[in-house]
Amino acid sequence: MKMINCQYGYVSPIELKVFSELDRELKQKQRRAKQHGAFNLHKGGDDHAKSKTL
């Protein structure tokens, strides 16, 4: 089996396909989380904290 040099080092073609699929899924998951505001720390958190202290 021929080994291919990629960002993960020398891997087989099957491993390269698996790594690329995992990378694609991770990027899609991060993009979806960003669209839904999962990484926005200021979204609604401050208003909720203020209402509890009043």
C-alpha atoms as a printed R data frame, in Angstrom:
   type eleno elety resid chain resno       x      y      z
1  ATOM     1    CA   MET     A     1   0.000  0.000  0.000
2  ATOM     2    CA   LYS     A     2   1.360  3.394 -0.959
3  ATOM     3    CA   MET     A     3   1.771  5.935  1.836
4  ATOM     4    CA   ILE     A     4   0.799  9.562  1.251
5  ATOM     5    CA   ASN     A     5   2.476 12.527  2.931
6  ATOM     6    CA   CYS     A     6  -0.110 14.953  4.346
7  ATOM     7    CA   GLN     A     7  -0.478 17.273  7.337
8  ATOM     8    CA   TYR     A     8  -0.777 14.215  9.611
9  ATOM     9    CA   GLY     A     9   2.462 12.670  8.381
10 ATOM    10    CA   TYR     A    10   2.624  9.571  6.186
11 ATOM    11    CA   VAL     A    11  -0.725  7.793  6.126
12 ATOM    12    CA   SER     A    12  -2.486  5.282  3.924
13 ATOM    13    CA   PRO     A    13  -5.137  6.489  1.445
14 ATOM    14    CA   ILE     A    14  -7.895  5.043  3.648
15 ATOM    15    CA   GLU     A    15  -6.617  6.919  6.715
16 ATOM    16    CA   LEU     A    16  -6.371 10.119  4.688
17 ATOM    17    CA   LYS     A    17 -10.022  9.759  3.666
18 ATOM    18    CA   VAL     A    18 -11.088  9.212  7.288
19 ATOM    19    CA   PHE     A    19  -9.070 12.212  8.511
20 ATOM    20    CA   SER     A    20 -10.530 14.467  5.826
21 ATOM    21    CA   GLU     A    21 -14.091 13.380  6.696
22 ATOM    22    CA   LEU     A    22 -13.472 14.063 10.385
23 ATOM    23    CA   ASP     A    23 -12.020 17.489  9.608
24 ATOM    24    CA   ARG     A    24 -15.018 18.350  7.438
25 ATOM    25    CA   GLU     A    25 -17.480 17.256 10.155
26 ATOM    26    CA   LEU     A    26 -15.611 19.259 12.799
27 ATOM    27    CA   LYS     A    27 -15.645 22.402 10.653
28 ATOM    28    CA   GLN     A    28 -19.387 21.991 10.000
29 ATOM    29    CA   LYS     A    29 -20.068 21.489 13.714
30 ATOM    30    CA   GLN     A    30 -18.077 24.602 14.618
31 ATOM    31    CA   ARG     A    31 -19.842 26.625 11.908
32 ATOM    32    CA   ARG     A    32 -23.279 25.534 13.156
33 ATOM    33    CA   ALA     A    33 -22.360 26.355 16.759
34 ATOM    34    CA   LYS     A    34 -21.142 29.782 15.711
35 ATOM    35    CA   GLN     A    35 -24.382 30.454 13.801
36 ATOM    36    CA   HIS     A    36 -26.434 29.603 16.889
37 ATOM    37    CA   GLY     A    37 -24.365 31.864 19.136
38 ATOM    38    CA   ALA     A    38 -22.663 29.156 21.162
39 ATOM    39    CA   PHE     A    39 -19.435 31.158 21.284
40 ATOM    40    CA   ASN     A    40 -21.070 34.529 21.955
41 ATOM    41    CA   LEU     A    41 -20.513 35.210 25.661
42 ATOM    42    CA   HIS     A    42 -22.513 38.436 25.631
43 ATOM    43    CA   LYS     A    43 -25.689 37.033 24.124
44 ATOM    44    CA   GLY     A    44 -28.413 37.253 26.766
45 ATOM    45    CA   GLY     A    45 -26.170 36.363 29.688
46 ATOM    46    CA   ASP     A    46 -25.897 39.885 31.070
47 ATOM    47    CA   ASP     A    47 -29.637 40.580 30.957
48 ATOM    48    CA   HIS     A    48 -30.418 37.414 32.869
49 ATOM    49    CA   ALA     A    49 -27.847 38.184 35.562
50 ATOM    50    CA   LYS     A    50 -29.222 41.719 36.014
51 ATOM    51    CA   SER     A    51 -32.795 40.515 36.436
52 ATOM    52    CA   LYS     A    52 -31.761 38.210 39.299
53 ATOM    53    CA   THR     A    53 -30.027 40.991 41.232
54 ATOM    54    CA   LEU     A    54 -32.976 43.402 40.986
